[in-house]
Amino acid sequence: MECVIFIGIQASGKSTFYKEYFFKTHMRINLDMLKTRNRENIYLQASIETMQRFVVDNTNPTVEERKKYIAVSKNKGFKIIGYYFEPDFVESIKRNEKRTGKEHIPEIGIKSVMSKLEVPSYEEGFDELYSVTSCEGTFRVEKLTDNHTM
């Protein structure tokens, strides 16, 4: 089974990437959709208990924030896969401007996540790590090796 963790600033293409690559195979755990950490924990626990593949589609900017997903999933034998969405502040702002209502994030929110964004590493417990670059509606995905530094 797989625990896939997305890492990146808002409007970097994470949800679109999920729809294109994981929609048919993995449960989506997304705080924007679930609204509370309690609901998120319920979905996380259900996915683990039922051995359901899942994607954590949140910003997950820090090692500390990713730790809870990695620890609980590793303990149940899940393969831990990380996708690091290379930050492009200007492009994220452009994408964000197309959003309406609650989906639109104040620029300060994006800047805040960007300021605390920590590049993931294998030392955190990832079994596989990928770098994702978004360009004009397409994604370039590169597998990162153990000794690769982003």
Secondary structure, DSSP 8 states (H G I E B T S, - for coil): -EEEEEE--TTSSHHHHHHHHTTTTSEEE-HHHH-SHHHHHHHHHHHHHTT--EEE-S---SHHHHHHHHHHHHHTT-EEEEEEE---HHHHHHHHHT--GGG---HHHHHHHHHH-----GGGT-SEEEEEEEETTEEEEEEE-TT---
